[in-house]
Amino acid sequence: MTIILFKIVIIFALVLFMLPKQYQYYLGLVLHIAIISISSSWAINALAISSKVTLPFIPFLGNILSIEIDQLSAFFILVINMTMLTGIIYAKGYLQAYFHKKSKTEMAWHFFNFLWLHISMLLVVSLRDAIAFLMIWEVMSLSSFFLVIFETEKKETISIGIKYLIQMHIGVIFLMVAFIFAYVQTGAAFSFNGLSIYFASHNPFGLFLIFFIGFGIKAGFIPLHSWLPHAHPAAPSHVSAVMSGVMIKMGIYGILRVLMSIHHDLFNIGLFILIMSLISGLLGVSMAIVQHDVKKLLAYHSIENIGIIGIGIGLGVIGIAEDIPVLAALGFAGGILHILNHSLFKSLLFYTAGSVYKQTHTRNIEELGGLIKKMPKTALFFLLGALAISGLPPFNGFISEFLIYSGIFKSLHSANLFTDIVLMFSFTSLAIIGGLALFCFTKVFSVIFLGTARSSKVEHATEVESSMLIPDFIIGFMIVLIGFVPVIFMQPLSQIIGLFSIKMGAIQQIIPILNNISISSGIFIMLIGLLWILRTWQQKRHTIKQNTTWACACKVTNPAEHQYTATSYANNFKQLSSKVVNVKKDFKDFDETEIFPKARKFETHSSDVFEDNLITAPTNKILIWFEKIAVLQTGKIQHYLLYALLFLVLIYLLTHFNLI
């Protein structure tokens, strides 16, 4: 019955184009809620019975295509539904600014693609047939492409969208090649289920590498990430939240699904995943620190957190390979839980950043400041997301990262020397990533919300409407719930870990760790509460006065000029990592003979070294080559006839001398 309702909802999406503009959102909301209710019931059923749920879907290539939901699929379905629910709620307020600019068809097209992005992601994690999977993967890429280019009036947005679509097609080519190669070698089923036959009789690393490139482009692992820092800022904020919160995790899902079919020669695969993840985490957060565009900054943090997820998965695979069950269990537990955690705090950060953009019409943090007084609720939720993404207790980001740390420390005495070195390097890198993330969000929050306004764009800002705050409350509750009571998520987590043939005894070791975290978090909050009570009591005895910040006896005419900028805050880090972050400044130095200096403008901008060297530079060389060839395009028909004649002569000569 539920599968019939699911099909009806899919068909009913076409009604969006028939409704007046003012009713399209509400139909979209109803359709999303219906899809969430139906698919969540499948996922909850799969988790409740600890078994796979199979549902016949549609006739396909002479057979019945089925939806197959195991515990891994169920987990991703629930994560997808959570993020899509908050996204469609947030969209109501955010899209009001576009309501009168966009036509009825344009708005319907946006809601239609948002709905199909939801549907396609659910099917991506539910289909096993390779052809159907690749087709729905393409639908996911196309629907997200149309969402990215929502503001079609901007040429830059169209260019970004095309680059995104090209890279998504490159990714799907790699996936297609991997499936075809496995099928040709074994003749087994052309599906995920047939991969285990190939991996059982062949060295798995080569084929896994092809899959990793295909899925890694979607996930945003460095150096496969170049689409991500451009597409996220270009898209509307509710789309950015969904793309960062769950869509890039479809790449992680694909990697996990392939890993489930590999049961030997796992060490090299685990080490490869770990190295790629460490690079992504370290470079992602480094690039984030020097950004001025708040959404681009958050996009680079998505790369960083994909790195953290990959670190947990890589360590888990190494734990299986080296027969260290505690490392396998805690590594996978931390990595998989971080998928949920990142979907929460990253969507929260994109929603709050979108609220700031809606009220100020700028994403440049150098033009903001003092917004905590004008948008206190948005500031509070941004701070909550910033604390969570920095891995600080007692919030959800700390839980998943602590599980990975615990896996490292508990495994040191069980591993050989080389594995110990790998573990210690992983621990050090993870600690650096966390420290740099905290540094970055200290900068972002202080520059946007504290201090005084840096431009006139802040003057008329007010708090956003309640519909844009509802998602913040929902996500904020989940962030705190996971931070304080993480053990309630242990049952589905243990089922997913069990799919990777990890011993139940090792999985059960996670529960005491989570219980201890809950107790520690409770004690921490009690201490904070006690300090707050003491502070309140102490302040009642004194009169509190407010005044301007002391400026060393100087007369301050413009307070904005006497506070840190984002550039100056990150200047020391920029100098230490100049080769990686590639920051360039636009500034004319003072001349010794210039007694009365003229007004100057100081600006900095960064570029992605991987994008510059691996994509931009080769592309420019190809374009130059094409420009040289273009001299043959004279526009004269006699020249084109001459080319045809020369080609025929060439073919004759090659044939005459038996060269072809």
C-alpha positions as CSV (number, residue, x, y, z in Angstrom):
1,M,0.0,0.0,0.0
2,T,2.8,2.5,0.9
3,I,4.6,1.9,-2.3
4,I,1.4,2.9,-4.2
5,L,1.1,6.1,-2.2
6,F,4.8,6.8,-3.0
7,K,4.1,6.5,-6.7
8,I,1.0,8.7,-6.4
9,V,3.1,11.4,-4.7
10,I,5.7,11.3,-7.5
11,I,3.0,11.7,-10.1
12,F,1.3,14.4,-8.2
13,A,4.4,16.6,-8.3
14,L,3.3,17.7,-11.9
15,V,0.3,19.5,-10.3
16,L,2.8,22.1,-9.1
17,F,2.9,23.6,-12.6
18,M,-0.9,24.0,-12.6
19,L,-1.4,25.8,-9.4
20,P,-1.3,29.6,-8.9
21,K,2.1,30.8,-7.5
22,Q,0.8,31.5,-4.0
23,Y,-0.3,27.8,-3.5
24,Q,2.8,26.1,-5.0
25,Y,4.8,26.1,-1.8
26,Y,2.0,24.6,0.3
27,L,1.5,21.7,-2.2
28,G,5.3,21.2,-2.1
29,L,5.3,21.1,1.6
30,V,2.4,18.5,1.7
31,L,4.2,16.3,-0.9
32,H,7.5,16.4,1.1
33,I,5.7,15.5,4.3
34,A,4.0,12.6,2.5
35,I,7.3,11.3,1.1
36,I,8.9,11.7,4.6
37,S,6.1,9.8,6.3
38,I,6.1,6.9,3.7
39,S,9.9,6.4,3.4
40,S,10.5,6.9,7.2
41,S,8.0,4.1,7.9
42,W,10.1,1.8,5.6
43,A,13.3,2.8,7.4
44,I,11.9,2.4,10.9
45,N,10.5,-1.0,9.9
46,A,13.9,-2.1,8.6
47,L,15.6,-1.0,11.8
48,A,12.9,-2.5,14.0
49,I,13.1,-6.0,12.5
50,S,16.9,-5.8,12.0
51,S,16.4,-7.1,8.5
52,K,16.1,-5.9,4.9
53,V,12.8,-4.6,3.7
54,T,12.1,-5.3,0.0
55,L,9.3,-3.6,-1.9
56,P,8.4,-4.1,-5.6
57,F,8.7,-0.7,-7.3
58,I,8.2,-0.6,-11.1
59,P,8.7,-2.9,-14.2
60,F,12.2,-2.3,-15.5
61,L,14.0,-4.0,-18.4
62,G,11.7,-7.0,-18.3
63,N,11.9,-7.5,-14.6
64,I,10.4,-5.9,-11.5
65,L,12.7,-3.3,-10.0
66,S,12.6,-3.5,-6.2
67,I,13.4,-1.0,-3.4
68,E,15.7,-2.7,-0.9
69,I,16.2,-1.1,2.5
70,D,18.7,-2.5,4.9
71,Q,20.0,-0.8,8.0
72,L,22.5,1.4,6.1
73,S,19.8,2.6,3.7
74,A,17.4,3.2,6.6
75,F,19.9,5.4,8.4
76,F,20.5,7.5,5.3
77,I,16.7,7.8,4.6
78,L,16.1,9.2,8.0
79,V,19.0,11.7,7.7
80,I,17.7,12.7,4.2
81,N,14.2,13.2,5.5
82,M,15.3,15.3,8.5
83,T,17.2,17.7,6.4
84,M,14.6,17.9,3.6
85,L,11.9,18.7,6.2
86,T,13.8,21.6,7.7
87,G,14.8,22.7,4.2
88,I,11.3,23.0,2.9
89,I,10.1,24.8,6.0
90,Y,13.0,27.3,5.8
91,A,12.3,27.9,2.0
92,K,8.9,29.6,2.7
93,G,10.5,32.7,4.3
94,Y,13.7,32.7,2.3
95,L,12.0,32.6,-1.1
96,Q,9.7,35.5,-0.3
97,A,12.2,37.9,-1.7
98,Y,12.0,36.1,-5.1
99,F,8.2,35.7,-5.1
100,H,7.6,38.8,-7.2
101,K,10.8,38.5,-9.3
102,K,10.1,34.9,-10.5
103,S,7.3,33.7,-12.7
104,K,4.8,31.1,-11.8
105,T,6.6,28.5,-14.0
106,E,10.0,29.4,-12.5
107,M,8.8,28.9,-8.9
108,A,7.0,25.7,-9.8
109,W,10.2,24.4,-11.5
110,H,12.1,25.2,-8.3
111,F,9.7,23.4,-6.0
112,F,9.5,20.5,-8.6
113,N,13.3,20.0,-8.6
114,F,13.5,20.4,-4.8
115,L,11.0,17.6,-4.5
116,W,12.8,15.4,-7.1
117,L,16.1,16.0,-5.3
118,H,14.4,14.5,-2.3
119,I,12.9,11.6,-4.2
120,S,16.1,10.8,-6.1
121,M,18.3,10.7,-2.9
122,L,15.8,8.3,-1.3
123,L,16.0,6.1,-4.4
124,V,19.8,6.3,-4.6
125,V,20.1,4.7,-1.2
126,S,17.3,2.1,-1.9
127,L,18.1,0.8,-5.4
128,R,20.7,-2.0,-6.0
129,D,20.4,-2.5,-9.8
130,A,23.3,-0.7,-11.4
131,I,21.4,0.7,-14.4
132,A,18.6,2.0,-12.2
133,F,21.1,3.4,-9.7
134,L,23.0,5.3,-12.4
135,M,19.8,6.7,-13.9
136,I,18.5,8.0,-10.6
137,W,22.0,9.3,-9.7
138,E,21.7,11.4,-12.9
139,V,18.3,12.6,-11.9
140,M,19.8,13.7,-8.6
141,S,22.6,15.6,-10.4
142,L,20.1,17.2,-12.8
143,S,17.6,18.3,-10.2
144,S,20.4,19.8,-8.0
145,F,21.8,21.5,-11.1
146,F,18.5,23.3,-11.7
147,L,18.4,24.3,-8.0
148,V,21.9,25.7,-8.1
149,I,21.0,28.0,-11.1
150,F,17.8,29.3,-9.5
151,E,19.1,32.9,-10.0
152,T,19.5,32.5,-13.8
153,E,19.7,36.2,-14.2
154,K,23.3,36.0,-12.9
155,K,25.8,34.9,-15.6
156,E,28.2,33.7,-12.9
157,T,25.6,31.4,-11.5
158,I,25.0,29.8,-14.9
159,S,28.7,29.3,-15.4
160,I,29.0,27.7,-11.9
161,G,26.0,25.4,-12.6
162,I,27.5,24.2,-15.9
163,K,30.8,23.4,-14.2
164,Y,29.0,21.5,-11.5
165,L,27.0,19.5,-14.0
166,I,30.1,18.6,-16.1
167,Q,31.9,17.3,-13.0
168,M,28.9,15.3,-11.9
169,H,28.9,13.7,-15.4
170,I,32.6,12.9,-15.0
171,G,31.7,11.2,-11.7
172,V,28.9,9.1,-13.2
173,I,31.3,8.0,-16.0
174,F,33.7,6.5,-13.5
175,L,30.8,4.8,-11.7
176,M,29.6,3.3,-15.0
177,V,33.0,2.1,-15.9
178,A,33.4,0.4,-12.5
179,F,30.1,-1.4,-12.7
180,I,30.7,-2.5,-16.3
181,F,34.2,-3.7,-15.5
182,A,33.0,-5.9,-12.6
183,Y,30.2,-7.3,-14.8
184,V,32.5,-8.1,-17.7
185,Q,35.0,-9.8,-15.4
186,T,32.5,-12.0,-13.6
187,G,29.2,-12.1,-15.6
188,A,27.4,-11.7,-12.2
189,A,24.4,-9.5,-11.6
190,F,24.8,-5.9,-12.9
191,S,24.2,-4.4,-9.5
192,F,25.8,-3.7,-6.1
193,N,24.9,-7.3,-5.1
194,G,27.1,-8.6,-7.9
195,L,30.2,-6.7,-6.7
196,S,31.0,-9.2,-4.0
197,I,31.7,-11.9,-6.6
198,Y,34.3,-9.7,-8.3
199,F,36.0,-8.7,-5.1
200,A,36.1,-12.3,-3.8
201,S,38.3,-13.4,-6.8
202,H,40.2,-10.2,-7.7
203,N,42.5,-7.7,-5.9
204,P,39.9,-5.1,-4.9
205,F,42.0,-2.0,-4.8
206,G,41.9,-1.1,-8.5
207,L,38.1,-1.3,-8.9
208,F,37.6,0.4,-5.5
209,L,39.7,3.3,-6.7
210,I,37.5,3.8,-9.7
211,F,34.4,3.7,-7.5
212,F,36.1,6.1,-5.0
213,I,36.7,8.7,-7.7
214,G,33.1,8.5,-8.9
215,F,31.6,8.8,-5.5
216,G,34.4,11.0,-4.2
217,I,33.5,13.8,-6.7
218,K,30.0,13.9,-5.3
219,A,31.3,13.8,-1.7
220,G,33.9,16.5,-2.3
221,F,37.1,14.8,-1.2
222,I,40.2,16.8,-2.2
223,P,41.3,17.0,-5.0
224,L,37.9,16.0,-6.4
225,H,36.1,18.9,-4.7
226,S,36.4,21.9,-7.1
227,W,32.7,22.2,-7.8
228,L,31.7,22.4,-4.2
229,P,33.1,25.8,-3.0
230,H,31.3,27.4,-6.0
231,A,28.0,25.6,-6.2
232,H,27.1,26.0,-2.5
233,P,27.4,29.8,-2.4
234,A,25.5,30.2,-5.7
235,A,22.5,28.1,-4.6
236,P,19.7,29.5,-2.4
237,S,20.5,28.8,1.3
238,H,17.9,26.1,1.8
239,V,19.4,24.3,-1.3
240,S,22.9,24.8,0.1
241,A,21.8,23.3,3.4
242,V,20.4,20.2,1.7
243,M,23.4,19.8,-0.7
244,S,25.9,20.1,2.1
245,G,23.8,18.4,4.7
246,V,22.9,15.2,2.8
247,M,23.5,15.3,-1.0
248,I,27.3,15.1,-0.7
249,K,26.7,12.2,1.7
250,M,25.4,10.2,-1.2
251,G,29.1,9.8,-2.1
252,I,29.8,8.5,1.3
253,Y,26.9,6.1,1.0
254,G,28.3,4.8,-2.2
255,I,31.7,4.2,-0.7
256,L,30.2,2.4,2.3
257,R,28.0,0.3,0.0
258,V,31.0,-0.8,-2.0
259,L,33.0,-1.5,1.1
260,M,30.3,-3.9,2.3
261,S,31.3,-6.2,-0.6
262,I,35.0,-6.3,0.1
263,H,36.3,-8.8,2.6
264,H,40.0,-9.2,2.0
265,D,43.1,-7.0,1.2
266,L,41.5,-4.2,3.2
267,F,44.5,-2.5,4.7
268,N,45.6,-0.6,1.6
269,I,42.0,0.5,1.0
270,G,41.6,1.7,4.5
271,L,45.0,3.5,4.4
272,F,44.0,5.1,1.1
273,I,40.7,6.3,2.5
274,L,42.5,7.6,5.6
275,I,45.1,9.6,3.7
276,M,42.6,11.2,1.3
277,S,40.4,12.1,4.3
278,L,43.3,13.6,6.3
279,I,44.2,15.7,3.3
280,S,40.6,16.8,2.8
281,G,40.1,17.6,6.5
282,L,43.4,19.6,6.9
283,L,43.2,21.5,3.6
284,G,39.4,22.0,3.8
285,V,39.6,23.8,7.1
286,S,42.7,25.7,6.1
287,M,41.0,27.1,3.0
288,A,37.9,27.9,5.0
289,I,39.8,30.2,7.4
290,V,40.9,32.7,4.7
291,Q,37.4,33.0,3.1
292,H,35.4,36.2,3.2
293,D,32.2,34.8,1.7
294,V,30.4,33.1,4.6
295,K,28.7,30.5,2.4
296,K,32.0,29.7,0.6
297,L,33.6,29.4,4.0
298,L,30.9,26.9,5.1
299,A,31.4,25.0,1.8
300,Y,35.0,24.4,2.6
301,H,34.0,23.2,6.1
302,S,31.8,20.6,4.3
303,I,35.0,19.3,2.7
304,E,36.7,19.3,6.2
305,N,33.8,17.3,7.7
306,I,33.7,14.9,4.8
307,G,37.4,14.4,5.8
308,I,36.4,13.6,9.4
309,I,33.8,11.1,8.2
310,G,36.4,9.5,6.0
311,I,38.9,9.4,8.9
312,G,36.4,7.3,10.9
313,I,35.7,5.0,8.0
314,G,39.3,4.6,7.0
315,L,40.3,3.7,10.6
316,G,37.4,1.3,10.7
317,V,38.6,-0.5,7.6
318,I,42.1,-0.7,9.0
319,G,40.7,-2.1,12.2
320,I,39.0,-4.9,10.2
321,A,42.1,-5.5,8.1
322,E,44.4,-5.7,11.2
323,D,41.9,-7.6,13.3
324,I,41.5,-4.8,15.9
325,P,37.7,-5.0,16.6
326,V,37.6,-1.9,18.9
327,L,39.2,0.3,16.2
328,A,36.8,-1.1,13.6
329,A,33.8,-0.5,15.8
330,L,34.6,2.9,17.1
331,G,36.0,4.1,13.7
332,F,32.8,3.2,11.9
333,A,30.6,4.4,14.7
334,G,32.3,7.8,14.8
335,G,32.3,8.2,11.0
336,I,28.7,7.1,10.5
337,L,27.4,9.1,13.4
338,H,29.2,12.2,12.1
339,I,27.1,11.8,8.9
340,L,24.1,12.6,11.0
341,N,25.8,15.2,13.1
342,H,27.2,17.1,10.1
343,S,23.8,17.1,8.4
344,L,22.4,18.9,11.5
345,F,25.0,21.5,12.4
346,K,25.9,22.3,8.8
347,S,22.3,22.8,7.7
348,L,21.8,25.0,10.8
349,L,24.8,27.1,9.8
350,F,23.6,27.5,6.2
351,Y,20.1,28.5,7.4
352,T,21.5,31.1,9.8
353,A,23.9,32.4,7.1
354,G,21.0,32.6,4.7
355,S,19.0,34.6,7.3
356,V,21.9,37.1,7.6
357,Y,22.1,37.3,3.8
358,K,18.4,37.9,3.5
359,Q,18.5,40.8,6.0
360,T,21.7,42.4,4.8
361,H,22.0,41.4,1.2
362,T,25.7,40.5,1.5
363,R,27.7,37.3,2.1
364,N,30.9,39.3,2.7
365,I,31.7,39.0,6.4
366,E,33.9,42.1,6.2
367,E,30.7,44.2,5.6
368,L,28.9,42.8,8.7
369,G,29.3,43.2,12.4
370,G,27.1,43.8,15.5
371,L,24.3,41.6,14.3
372,I,23.8,40.0,17.7
373,K,21.9,43.1,18.8
374,K,19.7,43.1,15.7
375,M,19.3,39.3,15.1
376,P,19.8,37.7,18.6
377,K,18.0,34.4,17.8
378,T,19.9,33.9,14.6
379,A,23.2,34.7,16.4
380,L,22.4,32.2,19.1
381,F,21.7,29.4,16.6
382,F,24.8,30.3,14.6
383,L,26.8,30.1,17.8
384,L,25.3,26.7,18.6
385,G,26.2,25.4,15.1
386,A,29.7,26.8,15.4
387,L,30.3,25.1,18.8
388,A,28.9,21.8,17.4
389,I,31.0,21.9,14.2
390,S,34.1,22.7,16.2
391,G,33.7,19.5,18.2
392,L,33.1,21.1,21.6
393,P,31.2,19.4,24.4
394,P,28.4,19.0,25.2
395,F,27.2,19.1,21.6
396,N,26.8,16.4,18.9
397,G,30.0,17.1,16.9
398,F,32.0,16.2,20.0
399,I,30.3,12.8,20.3
400,S,31.3,11.5,16.9
401,E,34.8,12.9,17.1
402,F,35.3,11.5,20.6
403,L,34.4,8.0,19.4
404,I,37.1,8.2,16.7
405,Y,39.6,9.5,19.3
406,S,38.6,6.6,21.6
407,G,39.1,4.1,18.8
408,I,42.6,5.4,18.3
409,F,43.7,5.3,21.9
410,K,42.1,1.9,22.7
411,S,43.9,0.4,19.7
412,L,47.4,1.6,20.3
413,H,48.4,-1.4,22.4
414,S,46.9,-3.9,19.9
415,A,48.6,-2.7,16.7
416,N,52.0,-3.2,15.2
417,L,54.5,-0.4,14.9
418,F,53.4,0.9,11.4
419,T,49.7,0.9,12.4
420,D,50.6,2.7,15.6
421,I,52.4,5.4,13.6
422,V,49.3,5.7,11.4
423,L,47.0,6.0,14.4
424,M,49.2,8.7,16.1
425,F,49.4,10.6,12.8
426,S,45.6,10.4,12.5
427,F,45.1,11.6,16.1
428,T,47.4,14.6,15.6
429,S,45.7,15.5,12.3
430,L,42.3,15.2,13.8
431,A,43.3,17.4,16.7
432,I,44.7,20.1,14.3
433,I,41.5,20.0,12.3
434,G,39.5,20.6,15.4
435,G,41.7,23.4,16.6
436,L,41.6,25.2,13.2
437,A,37.8,24.8,13.0
438,L,37.5,26.5,16.4
439,F,39.9,29.2,15.2
440,C,37.8,29.7,12.1
441,F,34.4,29.9,13.7
442,T,35.8,32.2,16.4
443,K,36.7,34.6,13.6
444,V,33.4,34.2,11.8
445,F,31.1,34.6,14.7
446,S,33.0,37.6,16.2
447,V,33.2,39.4,12.9
448,I,29.5,38.9,11.9
449,F,27.7,39.2,15.2
450,L,30.0,41.0,17.6
451,G,31.6,44.5,17.6
452,T,29.9,47.2,15.6
453,A,28.6,47.5,12.0
454,R,31.2,47.6,9.4
455,S,28.9,48.9,6.6
456,S,25.5,50.5,6.1
457,K,24.1,47.1,5.0
458,V,23.7,46.2,8.7
459,E,21.7,49.3,9.7
460,H,18.2,48.0,8.7
461,A,18.7,44.4,9.6
462,T,16.0,42.8,11.9
463,E,15.3,39.3,13.1
464,V,13.9,37.0,10.4
465,E,10.3,35.7,10.5
466,S,9.3,32.7,12.6
467,S,9.1,30.3,9.7
468,M,12.8,30.7,9.1
469,L,13.5,30.1,12.8
470,I,11.5,26.9,13.2
471,P,14.2,24.8,11.4
472,D,16.8,26.3,13.7
473,F,14.8,25.2,16.8
474,I,14.3,21.7,15.5
475,I,18.0,21.2,14.6
476,G,19.2,22.9,17.8
477,F,17.1,20.4,19.8
478,M,18.6,17.5,17.9
479,I,22.2,18.8,18.4
480,V,21.7,19.1,22.1
481,L,19.8,15.8,22.4
482,I,22.7,13.9,20.7
483,G,25.2,15.7,22.8
484,F,23.5,14.8,26.1
485,V,21.9,11.4,25.4
486,P,23.9,9.8,22.5
487,V,23.2,6.3,23.7
488,I,19.6,6.5,22.3
489,F,21.2,6.4,18.8
490,M,23.2,3.3,19.6
491,Q,20.7,0.7,18.5
492,P,20.5,1.8,14.8
493,L,24.2,2.6,14.9
494,S,25.2,-0.9,16.1
495,Q,23.0,-2.5,13.4
496,I,24.9,-0.5,10.7
497,I,28.3,-1.4,12.1
498,G,27.3,-5.0,12.2
499,L,26.9,-5.0,8.4
500,F,30.7,-4.8,8.2
501,S,31.2,-8.1,10.0
502,I,32.5,-6.4,13.2
503,K,32.3,-8.4,16.4
504,M,29.4,-7.6,18.7
505,G,31.6,-7.5,21.7
506,A,33.6,-4.6,20.2
507,I,30.3,-2.8,19.3
508,Q,29.0,-3.2,22.9
509,Q,32.1,-1.3,24.1
510,I,30.7,1.9,22.7
511,I,27.8,2.0,25.1
512,P,29.9,2.7,28.3
513,I,31.7,5.4,26.4
514,L,28.5,7.1,25.5
515,N,27.1,6.8,29.0
516,N,30.3,8.4,30.4
517,I,29.9,11.2,28.0
518,S,26.3,11.8,29.1
519,I,27.4,11.9,32.8
520,S,30.3,14.2,32.0
521,S,28.0,16.5,30.0
522,G,25.5,16.7,32.9
523,I,28.2,17.6,35.4
524,F,29.6,20.2,32.9
525,I,26.2,21.9,32.6
526,M,25.6,21.8,36.3
527,L,28.9,23.7,36.8
528,I,28.0,26.2,34.1
529,G,24.6,26.7,35.8
530,L,26.3,27.2,39.2
531,L,28.7,29.8,37.7
532,W,25.8,31.6,36.1
533,I,23.9,31.7,39.4
534,L,27.0,33.1,41.2
535,R,27.6,35.7,38.5
536,T,23.9,36.8,38.7
537,W,24.2,37.1,42.4
538,Q,27.4,39.1,42.2
539,Q,26.1,41.5,39.5
540,K,23.0,42.3,41.7
541,R,25.4,44.0,44.1
542,H,26.9,46.3,41.5
543,T,25.5,48.8,39.1
544,I,26.3,47.8,35.5
545,K,27.3,50.5,33.1
546,Q,27.9,50.4,29.4
547,N,30.1,52.6,27.4
548,T,32.2,52.7,24.2
549,T,35.4,50.6,24.1
550,W,38.4,52.5,25.3
551,A,40.6,53.5,22.3
552,C,43.9,54.4,24.1
553,A,42.8,58.0,24.6
554,C,42.2,58.5,20.8
555,K,39.0,60.1,19.6
556,V,37.1,57.4,17.7
557,T,35.1,58.9,14.8
558,N,34.3,55.5,13.1
559,P,34.2,52.5,15.5
560,A,34.2,50.1,12.6
561,E,37.8,51.1,11.8
562,H,39.0,50.2,15.3
563,Q,38.1,46.5,15.3
564,Y,39.5,43.3,13.9
565,T,38.6,42.4,10.3
566,A,38.4,38.8,9.1
567,T,41.6,39.4,7.1
568,S,43.6,40.7,10.1
569,Y,42.3,38.0,12.4
570,A,43.5,35.2,10.1
571,N,46.7,37.0,9.0
572,N,49.2,34.9,11.0
573,F,47.7,31.7,9.8
574,K,47.7,33.0,6.2
575,Q,51.5,33.6,6.5
576,L,52.1,30.1,7.9
577,S,50.1,28.3,5.2
578,S,50.6,30.7,2.2
579,K,51.5,27.8,-0.2
580,V,48.3,26.0,0.6
581,V,45.7,28.8,0.9
582,N,47.2,30.9,-1.9
583,V,46.1,34.3,-0.6
584,K,46.9,37.3,-2.7
585,K,46.6,41.0,-1.7
586,D,45.6,44.0,-3.8
587,F,47.4,47.0,-2.3
588,K,49.7,49.7,-3.5
589,D,52.6,50.1,-1.1
590,F,53.5,53.6,0.3
591,D,56.4,55.3,-1.4
592,E,59.2,57.0,0.7
593,T,58.7,60.3,-1.2
594,E,54.9,60.2,-0.6
595,I,54.7,62.8,2.2
596,F,50.9,63.0,2.1
597,P,49.7,59.5,1.2
598,K,46.6,59.2,-1.0
599,A,43.6,57.1,0.0
600,R,44.2,53.4,-0.6
601,K,42.1,50.2,-0.7
602,F,43.3,47.0,0.7
603,E,41.8,43.7,-0.4
604,T,42.8,40.0,-0.2
605,H,41.4,37.1,-2.1
606,S,42.3,33.4,-2.1
607,S,42.2,30.7,-4.8
608,D,42.1,27.0,-4.7
609,V,45.6,25.6,-5.6
610,F,44.1,22.3,-6.7
611,E,41.5,24.0,-8.9
612,D,44.2,26.3,-10.3
613,N,46.7,23.6,-11.2
614,L,44.4,20.6,-12.0
615,I,41.5,22.3,-13.8
616,T,42.0,26.0,-14.6
617,A,45.6,25.8,-16.0
618,P,45.0,22.7,-18.3
619,T,41.7,24.2,-19.5
620,N,43.3,27.4,-20.4
621,K,46.0,25.6,-22.4
622,I,43.3,23.7,-24.3
623,L,41.5,26.9,-25.0
624,I,44.7,28.5,-26.4
625,W,45.2,25.5,-28.6
626,F,41.6,25.8,-29.9
627,E,42.1,29.4,-30.6
628,K,45.2,28.6,-32.7
629,I,43.2,26.0,-34.7
630,A,40.4,28.6,-35.2
631,V,42.5,30.2,-38.0
632,L,41.3,27.3,-40.2
633,Q,37.7,28.7,-39.8
634,T,38.0,31.3,-42.5
635,G,34.3,31.4,-43.5
636,K,35.2,30.9,-47.1
637,I,33.6,27.9,-48.8
638,Q,36.5,27.3,-51.2
639,H,38.8,26.6,-48.2
640,Y,36.4,24.1,-46.7
641,L,36.2,22.3,-50.1
642,L,40.0,22.3,-50.1
643,Y,40.1,20.7,-46.7
644,A,37.7,17.9,-47.9
645,L,40.0,17.3,-51.0
646,L,43.1,17.1,-48.9
647,F,41.4,14.6,-46.6
648,L,40.5,12.4,-49.6
649,V,44.1,12.6,-50.8
650,L,45.4,11.6,-47.4
651,I,43.0,8.6,-47.2
652,Y,44.1,7.5,-50.7
653,L,47.8,7.7,-49.8
654,L,47.4,5.8,-46.6
655,T,45.4,3.1,-48.4
656,H,47.9,2.9,-51.3
657,F,50.8,2.2,-49.0
658,N,48.8,-0.2,-46.8
659,L,49.0,2.0,-43.7
660,I,45.3,1.6,-42.9
